[in-house]
Every structure is written in C-alpha cells, then in structure tokens.
Amino acid sequence: MTGPIADRPTDRPAAPPAAGPNASEVRLAARGTTIAYERHVVSRDLDVDIPAGVFTAIVGPNACGKSTLLRALARLHRPARGAVLLDGADIVRLGTKEVARRVGLLPQSATVPGGMLVRDLVARGRFPHQGLFRQWSQQDRQAVEEAMEMVGVTELAARPVDELSGGQRQRVWIALALAQGTETILLDEPTTFLDLAHQVDILQLCRRLNADGRTVVAVLHDLNQAARCAEHMIVMHEGRVRTTGSPREILTEDLIEEVFGLAAVIAPDPVAGTPMVVPRHLGAVVPAGPDPAGTRSAPTDSTGGPAPQSSADPASAGTSPTARSQQDGQERNTDR
C-alpha cells in the first residue's frame, strides 16, 4: 500500500511496551510501525514479533513491503511512526556498533570491491568489535576462521569474492554475519538468482544456524520452501501484515487466493509433511503445432470420457481428410 504521510510528527512517540509473547521471548518487534521513503508510504501500522531462536520467513507478493520491513528490523531504515524494538529496547536509540554486534544482515544486492579476498570480506564482520583502544586481535582472527569453517568456505579464503559462484558468495556473506558474533541473522531473498541445488544448500545452512540457537529471519519468494524451513511465518499484503503464525496454521487456500490472487490446493509435502501450495490451473498444455505421431491426447467430452466420433464410417476413424478423399476416389474408380 502506498500514499503520502498526511501529518508526519516532528517528535517520535515513545515506544509502546512489547505485546504478544513475553518480551524475553521476542528478539525483534515492530510496534505500530509505518515505513516511508520521503513522503511515500511503503508499509503502514505494522505489528509483528520475531521470536528468539526461531526461523521466521517473511513472504508475500512482489512490492508488498517485505524487504522494507527487514531493513527496518536491521535499523537501516528509520520508521516514520512507531518503533522497532530489539530485545525490548527502541533500536534507533541504540548505538550502531551495538546493533551490529547483535543483528547481522545479508542484503539482497550485496556488492564487494573488485579483487577483495574472501578472508578480507569476512574480516569486516569484526568491525563492530573494534575501537580506539581495541584493535585487531587473535580473538578477531579466530572468529573469522571459525565463521568461514562453519559455512564451509575456508578453502576459498584466498580467492577473490568476485570470482565465486552465486552460492559461494552467499555463503561468504553469511560468514561475515557470523563473524560479527550476532545472535540474529536477517537475510533478504538469500536464494534469488541461485539454481535449485544452491537454493537448497543455502536454506539448509540457515536451518543449521537456527538449530545452533540463532534467530534467523529470511525474506523468501518460494512459499513451499518457506513452509518447509520456517517455524514462524509473516504474510504481507499491500504494505500490511495480513497474518502471522506457523505455516501449518495460516497457509490456507483462501489466504493464497486473497494475497496472491492464485487458485491453489494446499496439500501435504510428500517428504516433510509441511503445507505445499499446488496451483489449480497449471496443468498440461496441448501444443498448437502439428501433432507428432500419437502424442496429443484424445478429445474428451464434458464428463471427461472419450468424445464420440463425428464420422459414421468406422473405417474412416483416425484417417485424415486427405487420405479419406484419396481412398474414396480409388473406391469409385474400382466400381466403374
């Protein structure tokens, strides 16, 4: 949903108390949050909880405000109204380095200076721990090595990042977030532009990080992947939160129709048993060109059974008009 801000206040209102689950169980939260670029509202009146130690997926159609919400949760975008809370505290009142030590972000379009090595990029994750009286230390070096080992890029440490595949680069960026020592990792469409095998690889890594106790929040486009990986889901529509909860509770045929405009069936995933969205109208398509011998299915009637033959001559069934014409001519010549 978009539109102008009618009366932006000059002073930020005091953040309301956390609602929903106990504050100690909520890592990040938005309370009455309106997010805008200049006077253009992207999301309005958001109220969401990000449970601690849980894999949360943010889903919804294109341009519904998913990435904008994630940026606000990372304190990269200041709300026009309301507040974003980190462990119960207004995130904009916290220091930049303090937030960076607690929340790591993998942006959608991450750029790297040309020629930068993997080890040097991951080492940037230690910046929040540096200061005037604390320079690079053995502890920092160990954190970088452990982060690279955890995501499986140690053997790539001396290679330039811009020479890596898409899946390898995503792993390196996740290693940077881990080197920060954060308990919470936010990922904006981490599987975009990756082939299916690398998508599964990155999502498996995210699940493993969550299993180790980290809070993981990911914007995902694939509903079936989101339902299979996430315990908690936030569904957005037209700049607002439509619903939240576990995929098993909230993914319904009516919701898919309302939010995505798609007629679908919700069936159990044959492997995981999680909800799987199956479009109703994506079936076999009959080719428009000539029918390769016997590949096109036979016509059916309204009941789904075989349609009756239009010709009364059984001998002519399955024969082309041209062949039948030639056959008739031969028969007439024989009768003469």
N, C-alpha and C positions, 0 to 999 in steps of 0.2 A: 504494500500500500504506500502510495506516495502523496505528497502535498506539502504546502508551506506550514511553517510553525507560526501560529497566529500570534502568540504572545510569549516569546521566549523570556523567562525570568532573568533578571540580572544577577541574582544570587542563587546558588544551588540550594535546594531544600535539604534539610537534614535527612540522612538516610534512615528510612524506617527500619524497625527491627526485623530480623530474619524470620520468615514464616515457613510453614511446611514442616519437614523433619527437624530434629534437633539441630541447632546451629553447629554443633561439633561434628555432625554427620554430613554437613554440606560444605564442600570445598569452595565453590564459586556460586554466586547467585545474582540474578538481576531482579530489581525491585522497582516496578513502575517505570521502567526504563524506555525512554524514547531516544532513538539514534537518528541523527540527521547529518547531511553534508551541506554546509551553509544553511539555507532555509528549506532544503529539500529533505523531507522526512522519508527514511527508509523503513524503519520499524518503530512501532508505537506501543507504549504501555506493556512492555514485556515483563513477565514474572516467571522466572524459571529457577530451578535448583539443579546444580551439578553435584551429585552425591560423591563423597570422598571414596576413593578406592574402587570406583565403578567405571566400566567402559560405557560412555554415553555417545550416541550417534545423533547428529542434527541432520534432519532430512527435510525435503520439500522441493517444489518445482523451482525452475530457474528464476533468479531475481526476486526471491521471496524474503531475502534478508539473512540467510544462513551465515555467510562469510562475515557480514557486518556484525552480527551477534558475536561471532568468535573473536573478531578484532576488539570488540568492546570488553569481552571477558579477559583479553590479554592486556588491556589498558592501552591499546594502540588507537582507540577511538573513544573520546570522552563523550558520555551521554549528554544530550541536550536537556533532558529531565531525568529524574530518578537517580538510581545508583547501581553500581556493580560492587558486590561485596566479595572479598577474598578472606576466607576464614572469619567472616563476620565483620570485617573492617572495610570501610569505603576505600576501594582500590586507588582512587585518584589522590587520596591523602597519604598513600604510602610512597616511599622513595623508589626511584626507577630501579636501582640495583637490588633493593629488597624484593620487589615484584619479580625481577628476573631470576633471583635465586629460588623462587617458589613456583613460577609458572614459565614453561618453555613453549615456544610457538614454532610450528613448521608452516610457513606461509604457502599460499597457493602457487605463487610465481617467485621462487627464491632465486636471486642472482648472485653470482660469485665473480670476483675479479679474475680476469684471464690469467691462467697459469698457476693459480693458488693450489697448493697441495692439500690433500685430504687431511693430513695431520694438522696443518696450519688452520684450516677452517674449523675443525673440531675444537682446536685450542681456543678459538674465540668464545666458546661457551664458558670459559673461565673468567671472562672479563668482569662479571658481576662480583667476583670474589677478590678482585684486585683493588688496590687503594694506594694512597700516598705512602703508607708505611707497610704495605704488604704487596710485594712484587711476586713474580713467577717463582714457584717453589716446587719441591719434589712432590708435594701433595697435589698440585695442579697437574704435573706431568703424569702422575699415577691416575688421576681422574680421567684424563684424556685417553690414556691407554686402555683403561677399563671400559670406557664408553665405546671405543672402537671395537674392542673384543666382544662386547655384549651384542652389538648389531652385526658382527661378522665382517668388518671392513679393515681389520688390522693389516691384511696383506696388500691393501690398497693405499696404505698410509703415505707412501712416497709418490703417488701418482697425481697428476693434475685433475682437479674435480671436473673440468670441462671435457675430459676425455672419457668419462664414465658413462655407463648406460643410465637410462632413467631410473631403473630400480636401484642401482648402486648409489646414485645421487640422493635418492630419498633416504636410503639407509644412513648416508653420511650426515644429512641434515638432522635426522633423529639422533645420531650420535652426538651432534653439537648440543641438542637439547638435554641429553643425558649428562653431558659434561658439565652443564650448569648445576647439576645436583638437584634438579627440581623434582617435586613430588607430583606435579601436574603437567601433562603434556597436551597441548592443543594442536590439532592437525587439520589444515584446510584442504580438503579434497586430496588426500595423500596418494590416491590411486589414479588420478587423472593422467592421461597420456601413457599409461602403462598397459602392457599386454596382460592377458588374464593370469598367466603364471606369476608375473611380478606383482599383480594386484593381490593375489592370494598370499604371496610372500610377505608383503608389507603388512597386510591385515593380521597374519599370523604373528609377526613381530609385535604389533600393537597389543594383541591379546596376551602375549608373553609378558610384556611390560606391565600390563594390568594385573596379570597373575602374580607378579612380583610385588604388588601393593601400590602401584602408581594409579593416579586418576588419569584416565585417557578420555579426551573429547575429540571427536572427528566429525567433520562435515563430509557426508557421503552422498553420492547420487544413486548408487545401486541399492534399492530397498532390500533386496534379498540378501546382499552381503551385510547390510546394516543389521537386519533382523537376526542373522546368524552369528554376528560378532558381538553385538552390543546387548547389555543387560537393561539399559535405560535408553529411551528414545524421545527426542523432541521433534515434533512435526510442526513445521512452519508453513504459513499460507498468507500471501499478500501482506507481508510485513508484521504478522502477528503469530503468536504461538497458538496453534489450533488445539493441540493436546500433548500430553506427556505421559510416560509410563513404560512398562515393559512391552516389547513388541508383541508378545502373545496376547496382551490385554487390549492394545489400542489399534492394531492393524486389522481393519475390517474392510469388507467390500464397499460399504457406504463411505468410509473415510477415503479410500483410494479414488472413488468416483468424485467426491466433493473436492479434494485437494488437487488431484492430478487430472481430473476430467477423463478418467480411464475406467471402462467397464472391465472388471477383473474378478477372478476367483481366488480366494485365499485357501491354499492347500498346504498340508504339512510337507516340509522339506524331506525328501526321501532319505537323507543321511542324518541330518541334525534334528529333524522333527520341529524346527522353528517355522514360523509362518513364511510362506512363499507366495509371492504375487504372480499370478498367471493371467496375462491378458486374454480376454474372451475372443477378440476378433483378430488375432494374429495366427491364422491358420495357413493351410496350403494355398498357393496361388497358381491358377491354371495359366500356362504360358499362352501368349497371344499369337505366336507364330505357328507354322505347320507342326502337326503332331508327330514327333518321332515315333516310329512303329510301336503302337500299343502303350505309350507312356501316359497318355491322358486318360483320366478315369471316365468310366461310362456315365452318361447322364442319369440323373435320378429324378423321381417325381417329388411331390410335396411331402410325401411320407418318408422320404429317404431311400425308398426302394428303387429298383431299376425302372426307367421310363419305358413305356410301350413303344414298339417300333412303329414308325409312321407309315411304312410300306406294308401292303397286304401280301406281297410276294416273299415268302421265306427265303427263296433262293437269292433274292437281291439284297438281303440284310448284310450289312458290313461291306457292301460294294459301292465304290464311288460312282457319282452320276455319270462321269465319262465312261467308265468301264461298263456300266449298265447300258448306256446308249450303244456302245460298240457291240455288246452281247445281243441286244435286241435286233440290231441290223443284221448280224450274222444269222439269227434265227429266221428273220424274214426272207433272206436270200435262200436259205435252205428249203423253206416252204414253197418257193416258186417252182 
